[in-house]
Amino acid sequence: MHLHHADLTISPWRNGAGRKADVVGGPGWLITFAWVDRDAEFSNFAGQDRTITLIEGEGFTLDFEDQPPLVLDTPLQPRWFDGAWPARCRLHGSPSMVLNAISDRARWRHTVERRIPGPDDTGFAILLEAAGPDYRRLDAVSLPAPVNVPCIVIRFDPRA
């Protein structure tokens, strides 16, 4: 599988407060890009783990009701939070784009890492730079794939 970022369909967030483009998903898991254009409430994903990675922009702070704030101002650093935590986003300046990995905690465990994928990797890679004439920055490929550039590597494993 190879999906071009430019071909993804943009749709509203679950709560309508922003916009997103689903990359790939299955029963109980999802990879999606989201654009954070303004201060807004994040959608509720109760029962799900979320890992969010700043891709572009100055970033933002997520304020939670009963948890310390989560500051996302370092690009390409995956950060986990519980999808049930009520979250309000405060932009640090310009709009930002993020990559989300979301999984049903009862069924899946996911990992998100920034690295060059190896030949034994499974899951998905989001390319952080172009890799030849067909693979563009932010394209998604299923692994293993002949990709030898830095990526965000996302893997979903079923819970026993």
Buried (B, 14 or more C-beta within 10 A) or exposed (E): EEBEBEEBEEEEBEEEBBBBBBBBEEEBBBBBBBBBBEEBBBBBBEBBBBBBBBBBBBBBBBBBEEEEEBEBBEBEEBBEBBBBBEBBBBBEEEBBBBBBBBBBBEBBEBBBBBEEBEEEBEBBBBBBEEBEEEBBEBBBBEBBBEBEBBBBBBBBEEEE
